[in-house]
């Protein structure tokens, strides 16, 4: 009788500890201001605007990196990694409307005034950043006009490839930045994993989809090429390069949120004190 009582009591204690641990884990996810996850961090609108501004500045330098690294993906990956290391804690360094929209939906509070403002601030800052970066390269540095040129392949095949590779990029970004799943607390290691994955999909997907994975870059660079430099083919693959990344990003975000993350938490539980 006493042994059964002890076993049952110990089981209750273990279940209570597990529930408390999960509560702490979820709290750490919601309160983590350094995570790329699109949380309601209750910053003032002024601070939110400053964060978005730095995301635009990051995009400015990434655009310059694109011009500097044409045909040299290793150079681009290094510039990408450097920008994330510098601006990651200042803005989250989304530098991709696909990432921003996916994380906005991930949060779930789509139409709260705060999250809508955050979405708009970030996307506007990103568009301005890539536009200024493009203007800088074309006018000050005298680069030839550069844009994502259409591929002579099936647009359906391009759409699927662009959606898949873009989606995996969002998945890895969530994995390395979500407090409950990131492999380590060292940002440079996590960002290296993201950079390595981006390098792989650029190398492997470049011949299939153009290796774009960034509708913000596509819309601005190809828009300027089309309407200012009269490159009439600039929007030939619009659906594959502008729409597919959003489709893939949202699908893989849902996969991460509702399948992978709950399974990972169940099998790799972490205490809140393990989170930065």
Backbone as JSON, one array per atom type, in Angstrom:
{
  "sequence": "XXXXXXXXXXXXXXXXXXXXXXXXXXXXXXXXXXXXXXXXXXXXXXXXXXXXXXXXXXXXXXXXXXXXXXXXXXXXXXXXXXXXXXXXXXXXXXXXXXXXXXXXXXXXXXXXXXXXXXXXXXXXXXXXXXXXXXXXXXXXXXXXXXXXXXXXXXXXXXXXXXXXXXXXXXXXXXXXXXXXXXXXXXXXXXXXXXXXXXXXXXXXXXXXXXXXXXXXXXXXXXXXXXXXXXXXXXXXXXXXXXXXXXXXXXXXXXXXXXXXXXXXXXXXXXXXXXXX",
  "N": [[0.84, -1.2, 0.0], [1.83, 1.27, 0.91], [4.0, 1.42, -0.8], [2.76, 1.6, -3.31], [1.48, 4.03, -2.98], [3.7, 5.72, -2.78], [4.82, 5.4, -5.33], [2.77, 6.4, -6.99], [2.64, 9.01, -6.04], [5.19, 9.93, -6.68], [5.02, 9.77, -9.45], [3.06, 11.72, -9.92], [4.48, 13.98, -9.09], [6.54, 14.02, -10.99], [5.05, 14.48, -13.35], [4.01, 17.0, -12.78], [6.39, 18.49, -12.69], [7.14, 18.23, -15.36], [5.07, 19.57, -16.67], [5.47, 22.16, -15.65], [7.99, 22.65, -16.64], [7.49, 22.72, -19.41], [5.83, 24.95, -19.47], [7.64, 26.96, -18.72], [9.36, 26.75, -20.88], [7.74, 27.51, -23.07], [7.19, 30.09, -22.25], [9.72, 31.24, -22.44], [10.03, 31.22, -25.18], [8.06, 33.03, -26.01], [8.9, 35.38, -24.83], [11.42, 35.92, -25.76], [13.43, 38.3, -27.01], [15.5, 38.37, -28.75], [15.09, 36.55, -30.65], [14.45, 35.51, -34.02], [11.87, 34.95, -34.45], [8.56, 36.14, -34.99], [7.52, 37.77, -32.64], [5.21, 39.35, -30.34], [6.73, 41.77, -28.98], [6.28, 44.02, -27.55], [7.56, 46.45, -27.86], [8.0, 50.01, -28.04], [6.39, 51.99, -30.59], [8.2, 53.65, -31.74], [10.69, 52.42, -31.17], [10.22, 50.06, -32.57], [10.13, 51.01, -35.17], [12.76, 51.83, -35.42], [14.08, 49.35, -35.3], [13.08, 48.21, -37.67], [14.23, 50.01, -39.44], [16.96, 49.37, -39.2], [16.84, 46.86, -40.31], [16.34, 47.55, -42.94], [18.75, 48.87, -43.48], [20.49, 46.71, -43.26], [19.6, 45.28, -45.48], [20.38, 47.02, -47.48], [23.18, 46.71, -47.47], [23.33, 43.98, -48.06], [22.37, 44.01, -50.68], [24.41, 45.39, -51.98], [26.34, 43.45, -51.56], [25.33, 41.48, -53.24], [25.82, 42.54, -55.79], [28.61, 42.72, -55.68], [29.27, 40.07, -55.67], [28.5, 38.72, -57.96], [28.18, 35.8, -59.72], [29.84, 34.61, -57.92], [29.16, 32.8, -55.47], [30.25, 32.18, -52.97], [31.39, 34.55, -52.04], [29.09, 36.09, -51.71], [27.77, 34.65, -49.69], [29.5, 35.02, -47.55], [29.24, 37.8, -47.19], [26.53, 37.9, -46.56], [26.49, 36.41, -44.13], [28.07, 38.11, -42.56], [26.53, 40.45, -42.47], [24.28, 39.51, -41.09], [25.48, 38.88, -38.63], [26.19, 41.42, -37.75], [23.81, 42.95, -37.79], [21.86, 41.33, -36.73], [20.97, 41.21, -33.97], [20.02, 43.74, -33.76], [17.84, 44.1, -35.39], [16.72, 41.67, -36.0], [17.23, 40.99, -38.53], [15.73, 40.15, -40.91], [15.71, 40.66, -43.68], [14.25, 39.88, -45.94], [11.23, 39.75, -47.47], [9.7, 37.47, -47.67], [10.48, 35.95, -45.45], [9.67, 37.69, -43.4], [6.84, 37.82, -43.77], [6.18, 35.12, -43.42], [6.89, 34.76, -40.73], [5.22, 36.56, -39.52], [2.73, 35.34, -39.92], [3.26, 33.03, -38.49], [3.24, 33.93, -35.85], [0.54, 34.33, -35.33], [-1.22, 36.32, -34.39], [-2.53, 37.99, -36.45], [-3.89, 40.35, -37.19], [-3.54, 42.22, -35.23], [-2.95, 45.55, -34.15], [-0.33, 46.12, -33.53], [1.26, 44.01, -34.64], [0.58, 44.24, -37.35], [1.6, 46.76, -37.87], [4.3, 46.24, -37.45], [4.79, 44.4, -39.51], [4.33, 46.03, -41.79], [6.21, 48.13, -41.39], [8.65, 46.71, -41.53], [8.61, 45.55, -44.14], [8.43, 47.81, -45.81], [10.83, 49.11, -45.11], [12.64, 47.18, -46.0], [12.19, 47.19, -48.79], [12.95, 49.82, -49.41], [15.64, 49.69, -48.6], [16.81, 47.77, -50.38], [16.36, 49.08, -52.76], [17.84, 51.48, -52.5], [20.38, 50.34, -52.23], [20.65, 49.19, -54.75], [20.56, 51.48, -56.41], [22.84, 52.76, -55.47], [24.87, 50.98, -56.32], [24.56, 51.07, -59.11], [24.84, 53.76, -59.84], [26.82, 55.1, -58.3], [28.91, 53.26, -58.03], [29.11, 52.35, -60.59], [28.31, 49.85, -61.72], [27.22, 47.41, -64.14], [23.78, 47.1, -65.11], [21.97, 44.84, -63.14], [19.93, 41.99, -62.89], [17.53, 39.43, -61.99], [17.62, 37.11, -64.27], [15.37, 35.53, -66.6], [14.91, 31.96, -66.77], [15.39, 29.38, -69.18], [13.41, 27.29, -68.8], [10.72, 25.14, -67.68], [8.05, 26.99, -66.3], [6.44, 26.0, -64.3], [8.06, 24.04, -63.15], [10.07, 25.73, -62.22], [8.58, 27.22, -60.35], [7.9, 25.27, -58.42], [10.47, 24.49, -57.56], [11.51, 26.93, -56.6], [9.68, 27.5, -54.56], [10.07, 25.28, -52.87], [12.86, 25.4, -52.13], [12.96, 27.99, -51.03], [11.17, 27.66, -48.94], [12.54, 25.77, -47.34], [14.61, 27.39, -46.51], [13.33, 29.24, -44.82], [12.47, 27.4, -42.89], [14.95, 26.49, -41.78], [15.85, 28.94, -40.79], [13.96, 29.43, -38.79], [14.49, 27.21, -37.17], [17.13, 27.68, -36.23], [16.81, 29.97, -34.78], [14.61, 29.94, -33.1], [13.87, 29.77, -29.7], [13.36, 27.32, -28.53], [14.42, 25.35, -30.13], [16.91, 25.93, -31.28], [20.27, 24.96, -32.06], [22.49, 25.78, -30.49], [23.6, 28.27, -28.11], [25.33, 30.04, -29.19], [25.51, 32.57, -31.41], [27.05, 32.91, -33.74], [27.58, 30.35, -34.6], [25.03, 29.27, -35.1], [24.19, 31.04, -37.13], [26.07, 30.45, -39.03], [25.28, 27.89, -39.77], [22.86, 28.54, -41.03], [23.85, 30.11, -43.14], [25.42, 28.24, -44.5], [23.42, 26.47, -45.37], [22.02, 28.2, -47.09], [23.98, 28.62, -49.01], [24.18, 26.03, -50.07], [21.62, 25.65, -51.26], [21.65, 27.69, -53.12], [23.71, 26.89, -54.81], [22.8, 24.32, -55.62], [20.19, 24.79, -56.45], [20.32, 26.82, -58.27], [20.48, 26.36, -61.08], [18.01, 25.36, -61.55], [15.95, 27.03, -60.59], [16.9, 29.58, -60.7], [17.84, 30.44, -58.34], [16.85, 32.44, -56.62], [15.05, 33.1, -54.27], [14.29, 35.32, -52.85], [11.9, 37.51, -52.87], [11.79, 40.27, -52.49], [14.24, 41.34, -53.39], [14.03, 40.47, -56.04], [11.71, 41.86, -57.0], [12.45, 44.6, -56.81], [15.03, 44.86, -58.12], [14.47, 43.68, -60.63], [12.27, 45.18, -61.32], [13.34, 47.79, -61.62], [15.1, 47.2, -63.71], [13.26, 46.53, -65.68], [11.48, 48.79, -66.02], [13.06, 51.05, -66.04], [15.51, 50.48, -67.31], [14.58, 49.19, -69.48], [14.53, 46.38, -69.85], [12.92, 44.03, -71.25], [12.28, 41.41, -70.65], [12.26, 41.09, -67.95], [10.21, 40.46, -66.13], [9.29, 37.98, -66.88], [9.24, 35.53, -65.54], [7.58, 35.94, -63.35], [5.61, 34.74, -61.6], [6.93, 32.5, -60.65], [9.19, 33.53, -59.36], [8.43, 35.67, -57.76], [6.09, 35.0, -56.38], [6.18, 32.27, -55.64], [8.22, 31.99, -53.54], [6.87, 33.02, -51.26], [4.74, 31.22, -51.0], [6.12, 28.78, -50.54], [7.57, 29.51, -48.22], [5.52, 29.96, -46.32], [4.27, 27.43, -46.23], [6.35, 25.76, -45.24], [6.83, 27.04, -42.85], [4.46, 26.45, -41.46], [4.75, 23.69, -41.33], [7.0, 23.57, -39.64], [5.98, 24.79, -37.32], [3.69, 23.29, -36.49], [4.27, 20.57, -36.72], [7.11, 19.81, -36.67], [8.34, 21.38, -34.54], [6.71, 20.86, -32.13], [7.23, 18.08, -31.91], [10.01, 18.12, -31.61], [10.34, 19.55, -29.21], [9.12, 17.78, -27.45], [10.94, 15.7, -27.45], [13.4, 16.86, -26.96], [13.52, 18.51, -24.6], [14.07, 21.67, -23.05], [15.25, 23.69, -20.35], [14.24, 26.94, -19.16], [16.43, 28.35, -18.27], [18.41, 27.57, -19.96], [18.22, 29.12, -22.13], [19.26, 32.01, -23.89]],
  "CA": [[0.0, 0.0, 0.0], [2.7, 2.44, 1.0], [4.82, 1.47, -2.01], [1.91, 2.12, -4.39], [1.28, 5.46, -2.71], [4.95, 6.4, -3.11], [4.98, 5.39, -6.8], [1.79, 7.33, -7.56], [3.02, 10.37, -5.66], [6.37, 10.27, -7.47], [4.53, 9.99, -10.81], [2.41, 13.04, -9.93], [5.54, 14.99, -9.0], [7.22, 14.07, -12.29], [4.15, 15.11, -14.3], [3.97, 18.42, -12.45], [7.65, 19.08, -13.14], [7.13, 18.27, -16.82], [4.18, 20.67, -17.07], [6.12, 23.42, -15.32], [9.11, 22.81, -17.58], [6.92, 23.13, -20.69], [5.38, 26.32, -19.31], [8.83, 27.79, -18.77], [9.89, 26.71, -22.24], [6.89, 28.34, -23.91], [7.39, 31.48, -21.84], [10.98, 31.71, -22.99], [9.81, 31.44, -26.62], [7.26, 34.23, -26.2], [9.57, 36.57, -24.31], [12.75, 36.07, -26.34], [13.48, 39.45, -27.91], [16.59, 38.2, -29.69], [14.72, 35.54, -31.63], [13.92, 35.99, -35.29], [10.44, 34.68, -34.45], [7.81, 37.39, -35.04], [6.76, 37.83, -31.4], [4.77, 40.66, -29.86], [7.7, 42.07, -27.93], [5.78, 45.19, -26.83], [8.39, 47.64, -28.01], [7.27, 51.2, -28.48], [6.38, 52.1, -32.05], [9.47, 54.3, -32.12], [11.72, 51.38, -31.18], [9.89, 49.15, -33.65], [10.54, 51.68, -36.4], [14.23, 51.78, -35.44], [14.43, 47.98, -35.66], [12.81, 48.06, -39.1], [15.24, 50.81, -40.13], [18.2, 48.6, -39.27], [16.63, 45.79, -41.27], [16.55, 48.18, -44.24], [20.19, 49.1, -43.63], [21.06, 45.4, -43.55], [19.26, 44.96, -46.85], [21.22, 47.88, -48.32], [24.5, 46.09, -47.59], [23.16, 42.72, -48.76], [22.25, 44.34, -52.1], [25.78, 45.65, -52.44], [26.99, 42.15, -51.59], [24.86, 40.77, -54.44], [26.57, 43.08, -56.94], [30.03, 42.37, -55.54], [29.49, 38.62, -55.72], [27.86, 38.13, -59.14], [28.94, 34.64, -60.18], [30.71, 34.11, -56.84], [28.26, 32.61, -54.32], [31.0, 32.16, -51.71], [31.5, 35.94, -51.6], [27.78, 36.53, -51.24], [27.48, 33.99, -48.41], [30.29, 35.7, -46.52], [28.62, 39.1, -46.92], [25.27, 37.57, -45.9], [26.82, 36.03, -42.76], [28.58, 39.3, -41.87], [25.39, 41.35, -42.23], [23.48, 38.92, -40.02], [26.21, 39.02, -37.37], [26.19, 42.83, -37.35], [22.48, 43.53, -37.62], [20.9, 40.35, -36.24], [20.38, 41.59, -32.68], [19.43, 45.07, -33.86], [16.57, 44.09, -36.12], [16.3, 40.33, -36.39], [17.83, 40.81, -39.86], [14.91, 39.34, -41.81], [16.16, 41.02, -45.03], [13.51, 39.1, -46.93], [9.8, 39.85, -47.19], [9.2, 36.1, -47.51], [10.72, 35.59, -44.05], [8.83, 38.54, -42.56], [5.44, 37.4, -43.89], [6.06, 33.79, -42.8], [6.95, 34.89, -39.28], [4.0, 37.27, -39.14], [1.69, 34.32, -39.83], [3.69, 32.13, -37.41], [2.83, 34.5, -34.57], [-0.88, 34.04, -35.17], [-2.04, 37.52, -34.13], [-2.29, 38.62, -37.74], [-4.5, 41.65, -37.39], [-3.33, 43.15, -34.13], [-2.35, 46.79, -34.66], [1.12, 46.06, -33.33], [1.88, 43.13, -35.62], [0.4, 44.82, -38.68], [2.57, 47.85, -37.98], [5.62, 45.62, -37.58], [4.85, 43.86, -40.87], [4.45, 47.13, -42.76], [7.49, 48.82, -41.17], [9.75, 45.88, -42.02], [8.58, 45.38, -45.59], [8.78, 49.1, -46.42], [12.26, 49.33, -44.89], [13.35, 46.25, -46.88], [12.08, 47.69, -50.16], [13.8, 51.01, -49.52], [17.03, 49.27, -48.48], [17.31, 47.15, -51.61], [16.33, 50.1, -53.82], [19.0, 52.36, -52.32], [21.56, 49.55, -52.54], [20.71, 49.06, -56.2], [20.93, 52.79, -56.95], [24.25, 52.99, -55.11], [25.74, 50.17, -57.18], [24.43, 51.46, -60.51], [25.22, 55.15, -60.11], [28.07, 55.5, -57.64], [29.96, 52.29, -58.3], [29.13, 52.12, -62.05], [28.1, 48.47, -62.14], [26.2, 47.19, -65.16], [22.5, 46.74, -64.52], [21.87, 43.41, -62.82], [18.61, 41.53, -62.45], [17.37, 37.97, -62.04], [17.18, 36.84, -65.64], [14.53, 34.33, -66.72], [15.54, 30.72, -67.19], [14.7, 28.7, -70.28], [12.87, 26.03, -68.28], [9.3, 25.19, -67.38], [7.73, 27.87, -65.19], [5.91, 25.15, -63.22], [9.24, 23.47, -62.5], [10.68, 26.83, -61.48], [7.72, 27.56, -59.22], [8.05, 24.22, -57.4], [11.84, 24.56, -57.01], [11.65, 28.17, -55.82], [8.87, 27.35, -53.34], [10.7, 24.3, -52.0], [14.12, 25.89, -51.55], [12.65, 29.14, -50.17], [10.56, 27.12, -47.73], [13.56, 25.18, -46.47], [15.37, 28.48, -45.91], [12.52, 29.7, -43.69], [12.5, 26.34, -41.88], [16.24, 26.52, -41.1], [15.89, 30.19, -40.03], [13.17, 29.2, -37.57], [15.17, 26.21, -36.35], [18.32, 28.2, -35.56], [16.52, 31.17, -34.0], [13.58, 29.68, -32.11], [14.53, 29.46, -28.42], [13.13, 25.94, -28.13], [15.03, 24.38, -31.04], [18.23, 26.27, -31.83], [21.27, 23.98, -31.62], [23.43, 26.31, -29.51], [23.39, 29.67, -27.76], [26.33, 30.85, -29.89], [24.88, 33.06, -32.63], [27.87, 32.75, -34.94], [27.44, 28.96, -35.06], [23.7, 29.15, -35.69], [24.15, 31.77, -38.4], [26.9, 29.7, -39.98], [24.42, 26.83, -40.28], [21.93, 29.16, -41.98], [24.62, 30.52, -44.31], [25.79, 27.02, -45.23], [22.24, 25.99, -46.07], [21.76, 29.11, -48.2], [24.99, 28.33, -50.03], [23.82, 24.76, -50.71], [20.46, 25.77, -52.14], [22.03, 28.54, -54.25], [24.51, 26.06, -55.72], [22.02, 23.21, -56.17], [18.94, 25.25, -57.06], [20.54, 27.91, -59.22], [20.18, 25.97, -62.45], [16.61, 24.95, -61.65], [15.0, 28.12, -60.33], [17.55, 30.89, -60.71], [18.43, 30.65, -57.02], [16.46, 33.77, -56.14], [14.62, 32.91, -52.88], [14.09, 36.61, -52.19], [11.02, 38.3, -53.73], [12.08, 41.71, -52.36], [15.33, 41.61, -54.34], [13.51, 40.27, -57.39], [10.78, 42.92, -57.39], [13.13, 45.88, -56.98], [16.05, 44.79, -59.17], [13.84, 43.42, -61.92], [11.4, 46.31, -61.62], [14.19, 48.85, -62.15], [15.59, 46.74, -65.01], [12.16, 46.54, -66.65], [10.85, 50.07, -66.29], [14.05, 52.12, -66.23], [16.52, 50.07, -68.29], [13.85, 48.6, -70.61], [14.78, 44.96, -70.02], [11.54, 43.61, -71.42], [12.05, 40.05, -70.16], [12.55, 41.09, -66.51], [9.13, 39.87, -65.34], [8.78, 36.8, -67.57], [9.04, 34.45, -64.57], [7.07, 36.63, -62.17], [4.94, 33.84, -60.67], [7.89, 31.58, -60.05], [10.22, 34.21, -58.57], [7.84, 36.63, -56.82], [5.0, 34.4, -55.6], [6.55, 30.96, -55.11], [8.89, 32.04, -52.24], [5.89, 33.21, -50.19], [4.02, 29.95, -50.86], [7.02, 27.83, -49.87], [7.89, 29.97, -46.88], [4.37, 29.75, -45.44], [4.07, 26.0, -46.06], [7.38, 25.2, -44.37], [6.61, 27.62, -41.53], [3.42, 25.65, -40.84], [5.37, 22.4, -41.03], [7.84, 23.76, -38.46], [5.19, 25.17, -36.13], [2.69, 22.32, -36.04], [4.76, 19.2, -36.72], [8.5, 19.61, -36.23], [8.64, 21.98, -33.24], [6.15, 20.08, -31.01], [7.96, 16.82, -31.79], [11.35, 18.42, -31.11], [10.21, 19.91, -27.79], [8.79, 16.56, -26.72], [12.1, 14.81, -27.37], [14.61, 17.59, -26.59], [13.07, 19.57, -23.72], [15.1, 22.54, -22.48], [14.79, 24.61, -19.32], [14.35, 28.33, -19.54], [17.76, 28.86, -17.98], [19.29, 27.21, -21.07], [17.97, 30.06, -23.22], [19.92, 33.3, -23.64]],
  "C": [[0.87, 1.25, 0.0], [3.57, 2.58, -0.24], [4.03, 2.04, -3.19], [1.68, 3.61, -4.24], [2.51, 6.25, -3.12], [5.12, 6.51, -4.63], [4.03, 6.4, -7.44], [2.16, 8.77, -7.27], [4.23, 10.83, -6.49], [5.97, 10.56, -8.93], [3.87, 11.35, -10.94], [3.45, 14.16, -9.9], [6.24, 15.16, -10.34], [6.36, 14.76, -13.35], [4.06, 16.61, -14.06], [5.23, 19.13, -12.91], [7.68, 19.24, -14.65], [6.24, 19.41, -17.31], [4.82, 22.01, -16.8], [7.27, 23.7, -16.28], [8.61, 23.3, -18.93], [6.41, 24.56, -20.63], [6.55, 27.29, -19.41], [9.38, 27.87, -20.18], [9.07, 27.6, -23.15], [7.03, 29.8, -23.54], [8.67, 32.04, -22.43], [10.84, 32.01, -24.47], [9.08, 32.76, -26.84], [8.02, 35.49, -25.81], [10.95, 36.82, -24.92], [12.78, 37.21, -27.35], [14.59, 39.33, -28.92], [16.24, 37.2, -30.79], [14.21, 36.19, -32.9], [12.41, 35.8, -35.35], [9.67, 35.99, -34.25], [6.92, 37.52, -33.81], [6.27, 39.25, -31.14], [5.66, 41.03, -28.69], [7.38, 43.37, -27.19], [6.79, 46.34, -26.8], [7.5, 48.83, -28.32], [7.31, 51.25, -30.0], [7.65, 52.79, -32.55], [10.59, 53.27, -32.2], [11.49, 50.38, -32.31], [10.32, 49.72, -35.0], [12.06, 51.66, -36.53], [14.71, 50.39, -35.84], [14.23, 47.75, -37.15], [13.84, 48.84, -39.93], [16.54, 50.02, -40.28], [18.06, 47.4, -40.21], [16.81, 46.32, -42.7], [18.02, 48.44, -44.51], [20.9, 47.78, -43.95], [20.8, 45.01, -45.0], [20.07, 45.79, -47.84], [22.58, 47.21, -48.56], [24.42, 44.72, -48.28], [23.06, 42.95, -50.27], [23.61, 44.65, -52.71], [26.55, 44.34, -52.55], [26.59, 41.34, -52.81], [25.65, 41.23, -55.66], [28.04, 42.69, -56.88], [30.3, 40.9, -55.82], [28.82, 37.96, -56.91], [28.74, 37.0, -59.68], [29.85, 34.05, -59.13], [29.87, 33.92, -55.57], [28.98, 32.6, -52.98], [31.14, 33.58, -51.14], [30.19, 36.45, -51.05], [27.47, 35.93, -49.88], [28.26, 34.64, -47.29], [29.67, 37.06, -46.17], [27.29, 38.92, -46.19], [25.51, 37.26, -44.42], [27.26, 37.26, -41.96], [27.44, 40.25, -41.52], [24.52, 40.81, -41.1], [24.16, 39.06, -38.67], [26.14, 40.45, -36.85], [24.8, 43.3, -36.97], [21.45, 42.58, -36.99], [20.21, 40.75, -34.95], [19.77, 42.98, -32.69], [18.04, 45.03, -34.48], [15.97, 42.71, -36.3], [16.84, 39.96, -37.75], [17.02, 39.84, -40.71], [15.46, 39.44, -43.24], [15.52, 40.17, -46.11], [12.04, 39.18, -46.58], [9.16, 38.49, -47.0], [9.34, 35.67, -46.05], [9.79, 36.39, -43.14], [7.37, 38.1, -42.59], [5.25, 36.04, -43.22], [6.04, 33.88, -41.28], [5.75, 35.65, -38.74], [2.84, 36.28, -38.98], [1.99, 33.35, -38.69], [3.18, 32.63, -36.07], [1.36, 34.28, -34.28], [-1.77, 35.24, -34.93], [-1.93, 38.44, -35.35], [-2.75, 40.06, -37.8], [-4.45, 42.54, -36.15], [-2.62, 44.38, -34.69], [-0.84, 46.75, -34.58], [1.78, 45.22, -34.42], [1.71, 43.62, -37.04], [1.39, 45.96, -38.9], [3.97, 47.3, -38.19], [5.81, 45.07, -38.99], [5.1, 44.97, -41.89], [5.79, 47.84, -42.63], [8.64, 48.02, -41.79], [9.77, 45.8, -43.54], [8.93, 46.69, -46.3], [10.27, 49.37, -46.29], [13.09, 48.43, -45.81], [13.34, 46.75, -48.33], [12.97, 48.91, -50.38], [15.27, 50.62, -49.48], [17.57, 48.68, -49.76], [17.3, 48.16, -52.76], [17.54, 51.02, -53.71], [20.3, 51.62, -52.62], [21.75, 49.4, -54.04], [21.13, 50.38, -56.85], [22.39, 53.09, -56.67], [25.18, 52.25, -56.07], [25.72, 50.63, -58.63], [24.98, 52.86, -60.8], [26.57, 55.52, -59.52], [29.2, 54.55, -58.01], [30.03, 51.86, -59.78], [29.09, 50.64, -62.44], [27.12, 48.45, -63.32], [24.91, 46.77, -64.49], [22.42, 45.23, -64.34], [20.45, 43.11, -62.39], [18.55, 40.02, -62.59], [16.8, 37.62, -63.41], [16.37, 35.56, -65.71], [15.32, 33.14, -67.24], [14.71, 30.06, -68.3], [14.26, 27.31, -69.83], [11.4, 26.23, -67.96], [9.03, 26.09, -66.17], [7.14, 27.1, -64.01], [7.06, 24.54, -62.43], [9.96, 24.53, -61.67], [9.9, 27.15, -60.23], [7.92, 26.56, -58.08], [9.43, 24.31, -56.75], [12.01, 25.79, -56.13], [10.88, 28.08, -54.51], [9.55, 26.4, -52.37], [11.95, 24.85, -51.34], [13.89, 27.1, -50.65], [12.06, 28.66, -48.85], [11.58, 26.52, -46.79], [14.41, 26.25, -45.81], [14.64, 29.05, -44.7], [12.56, 28.68, -42.55], [13.81, 26.38, -41.09], [16.36, 27.8, -40.27], [15.11, 30.06, -38.73], [13.9, 28.25, -36.63], [16.34, 26.82, -35.58], [18.02, 29.41, -34.67], [15.44, 30.96, -32.95], [14.24, 29.18, -30.82], [14.41, 27.99, -28.05], [13.83, 24.92, -29.01], [16.47, 24.7, -31.44], [19.33, 25.39, -31.23], [22.19, 24.47, -30.5], [23.08, 27.76, -29.2], [24.36, 30.6, -28.48], [25.77, 31.27, -31.25], [25.72, 32.79, -33.87], [27.8, 31.33, -35.48], [26.08, 28.77, -35.73], [23.62, 29.84, -37.04], [25.02, 31.11, -39.46], [26.09, 28.56, -40.59], [23.45, 27.37, -41.32], [22.65, 29.54, -43.27], [25.03, 29.32, -45.16], [24.6, 26.48, -46.01], [21.9, 26.88, -47.26], [22.73, 28.86, -49.34], [24.62, 27.06, -50.8], [22.66, 24.94, -51.68], [20.74, 26.73, -53.3], [22.79, 27.71, -55.29], [23.65, 24.99, -56.4], [20.76, 23.67, -56.9], [19.11, 26.3, -58.13], [20.17, 27.57, -60.65], [18.72, 25.6, -62.66], [15.67, 26.14, -61.55], [15.61, 29.5, -60.47], [18.16, 31.22, -59.37], [18.09, 31.99, -56.43], [16.15, 33.75, -54.64], [14.38, 34.23, -52.12], [13.23, 37.52, -53.06], [11.27, 39.81, -53.63], [13.16, 42.12, -53.35], [14.8, 41.52, -55.76], [12.65, 41.45, -57.84], [11.49, 44.24, -57.65], [14.13, 45.83, -58.13], [15.41, 44.59, -60.54], [12.87, 44.53, -62.32], [12.18, 47.47, -62.21], [14.71, 48.47, -63.55], [14.5, 46.85, -66.07], [11.71, 47.95, -67.0], [11.85, 51.21, -66.53], [15.06, 51.76, -67.32], [15.91, 49.29, -69.46], [14.25, 47.15, -70.9], [13.41, 44.27, -70.05], [11.24, 42.21, -70.89], [12.13, 39.96, -68.63], [11.47, 40.4, -65.68], [8.53, 38.63, -66.01], [8.47, 35.66, -66.61], [8.48, 34.97, -63.26], [6.47, 35.66, -61.15], [5.92, 32.94, -59.93], [8.83, 32.28, -59.07], [9.66, 35.21, -57.56], [6.82, 35.99, -55.89], [5.42, 33.11, -54.92], [7.28, 31.03, -53.75], [7.93, 32.22, -51.06], [5.12, 31.91, -49.93], [4.87, 28.94, -50.1], [7.33, 28.22, -48.45], [6.76, 29.71, -45.9], [4.15, 28.26, -45.18], [5.09, 25.39, -45.09], [7.31, 25.8, -42.97], [5.55, 26.82, -40.78], [3.93, 24.27, -40.46], [6.22, 22.49, -39.76], [7.0, 23.95, -37.21], [4.34, 24.03, -35.6], [3.17, 20.87, -36.03], [6.15, 19.08, -36.1], [8.73, 20.15, -34.82], [8.01, 21.23, -32.07], [6.88, 18.75, -30.8], [9.34, 17.05, -31.18], [11.3, 18.74, -29.62], [9.96, 18.66, -26.95], [10.03, 15.7, -26.49], [13.4, 15.51, -26.97], [14.24, 18.76, -25.69], [14.23, 20.33, -23.13], [14.47, 23.39, -21.38], [14.99, 26.04, -19.76], [15.74, 28.89, -19.29], [18.77, 28.49, -19.07], [19.18, 28.2, -22.22], [18.62, 31.38, -22.89], [18.88, 34.34, -23.25]]
}
